[in-house]
Amino acid sequence: MAKPNYSFEKRKKELERQKKKDEKKARKGEKDTDGTELDENGEEPETATVEA
């Protein structure tokens, strides 16, 4: 019977954690400097303005 390769499993888990961390960091980085959300194109979404 083959011996389990624990180092491979550990490396796989580390890569998954790093990927998740990078995705979270990227999501947080999608905010503009003034705190407004940016759409998927990196532009501010158009909002309806009410003119009086």
C-alpha positions as CSV (number, residue, x, y, z in Angstrom):
1,M,0.0,0.0,0.0
2,A,1.3,3.5,-0.9
3,K,2.2,5.9,1.8
4,P,0.1,9.2,1.8
5,N,2.0,12.3,0.6
6,Y,1.3,14.7,3.4
7,S,3.5,17.4,2.0
8,F,1.5,17.5,-1.2
9,E,-1.7,17.9,0.7
10,K,-0.2,20.7,2.9
11,R,1.0,22.5,-0.2
12,K,-2.4,22.2,-1.9
13,K,-4.1,23.7,1.2
14,E,-1.6,26.5,1.3
15,L,-2.2,27.4,-2.3
16,E,-6.0,27.4,-1.8
17,R,-5.6,29.7,1.2
18,Q,-3.3,32.1,-0.7
19,K,-5.7,32.2,-3.6
20,K,-8.6,33.0,-1.3
21,K,-6.5,35.7,0.4
22,D,-5.6,37.3,-3.0
23,E,-9.2,37.3,-4.2
24,K,-10.3,39.0,-1.0
25,K,-7.5,41.6,-1.3
26,A,-8.5,42.2,-4.9
27,R,-12.1,42.7,-3.9
28,K,-11.1,45.2,-1.3
29,G,-8.9,47.0,-3.8
30,E,-11.9,47.5,-6.2
31,K,-13.0,50.4,-4.1
32,D,-12.0,53.9,-5.3
33,T,-10.0,56.2,-3.1
34,D,-13.1,58.1,-2.1
35,G,-14.8,54.9,-1.0
36,T,-17.2,54.4,-3.9
37,E,-17.5,51.0,-5.5
38,L,-16.2,50.4,-9.0
39,D,-17.9,48.2,-11.5
40,E,-16.2,45.3,-13.3
41,N,-14.6,47.7,-15.8
42,G,-13.0,49.7,-13.1
43,E,-15.3,52.7,-13.7
44,E,-17.8,54.2,-11.3
45,P,-21.3,53.0,-11.9
46,E,-23.7,55.6,-13.2
47,T,-26.1,56.8,-10.5
48,A,-29.4,58.6,-11.1
49,T,-29.1,62.2,-10.2
50,V,-32.1,64.3,-9.2
51,E,-32.0,67.8,-10.5
52,A,-34.2,70.4,-8.8
